[in-house]
Amino acid sequence: MRISLYTLTSSLHDRSAVDSLSREFLSSIETVLGYGFDFRGDDFSSYGKNDLDVIFIRTGGSEGLFREVFPTLSGNILLLTSGKSNSLAASLEILSFLNQNGRRGEVLHGSAQYIAGRLDTLAKVSRAKRSLDGQKLGIIGKPSDWLIASQPDKTAVAEKLGIELLDIDIRKLIELSGKTCGTPLPEPASAIIEGLRKDAPAAVRKYVEGAIGIYSALRETVSRYGLSGLTIRCFDLLDTLGNTGCLALALLNAEGIPSACEGDVPALLSMVIGNALTGRSGFQANPSQIDPVSGTMLLAHCTVPFNMVERYSYDTHFESGIGVAIHGELAKGDVTLFKTSADLGRVFCEEAELLENQYGRDLCRTQVLLQMKKPEVLSEYFLRNPIGNHHIVFSGSHKALFEAFMREI
């Protein structure tokens, strides 16, 4: 991680005294961060080309200096201030100037712990934005007919994330599924598939090779189109191939290729954003049962990334009774539930505790019971104003990071 630090200092102040105060202030932040700043001084020529750019307002009277460099600055502008030498007052004046000119900014001020935490979050956000810019995501087949509130907004996605959404004819995938079964498979997929071939339960045994063929076809599609992620209208595979994409998506997600079910683009975008921010896979699931009083919610789906589960077994796909679905058990503990809308204009992000894994026969195969940290969101959001049905579960507590990213875009 590299945080580039630019400085503005008024000539009205004694530079040697300001230098002494600055060293102590910045050193305390670096100690908490665990790494040092990349000092750029008053040379702004590389601004906008780093993991994170921060302007250290060292003194009052530097507002005019900022106005001089302002035309060269892009993006959200971060103003670091110690509060010494009237630097906070100057920072507030500069932030007001930014707001008047239709630009966004933030003053970073407080304890070393607070500032370091905020810098770390913003650096992760900046790095995630850069990693997403230029990506291609495939929509293989159209969104499923029942996703009437989840249609893609290609323009918004391109403008806000720099991501291109590609429509891919699902018939091409279906043709490939019968031709690529012999393609060498990567680790750990080959080990998982070897175990499946050896120990598949009787109910799914006849579907194994077809499910592997769908996985191979999706990997070939990723390669052909240069995709970083995909979503597939998977229910079309039931009639055409007599199989499901559950195994394929579980493997692809575990390989770091976010892959969503049912042609759901907002779900895919949520998975892609979460992966870029945390480096983790997300579990796409349907809210299946909600108890607004206790604040608990049961979510379920027939596929789950293999790298998210502590143990797993195989079953058939719930709705159709065919194919190779996964019953996975996720680690208990803190999780984050995340979903963005198709135009990236709305977001839901709340933390919860995963209480237990269930395996009821009347739901999709992977089932997790969550206790929301804010129980009221179940009635206020899910039962009154949700963003579609699918939501994404990420292991760990990431609400502040996700919200910082969504504010940035």
Secondary structure, DSSP 8 states (H G I E B T S, - for coil): --EEEEEE--TTS-HHHHHHHHHHHHHHHHHHHTS--EEEET--TTTTSSSEEEEEE-STT-HHHHHHHGGG--SSEEEE--SGGGHHHHHHHHHHHHHHTT--EEEE-S-HHHHHHHHHHHHHHHHHHHHHTT-EEEEES---TT-TT----HHHHHHHH--EEEEE-HHHHHHHHTT-TTS---TTHHHHHHHHHHH--TTTGGGHHHHHHHHHHHHHHHHHHT-SEEEE-TTHHHHHTSS-SHHHHHHHHHTT--EEETT-HHHHHHHHHHHHHHS---EEEEEEEEETTTTEEEEEES---GGGEEEEEEE--TTTS-S-EEEEEE-SEEEEEEEE-TTS--EEEEEEEEEEEE--TTS-SEEEEEEESSTHHIIIIITTS-S-S-EEEEES--HHHHHHHHHH-
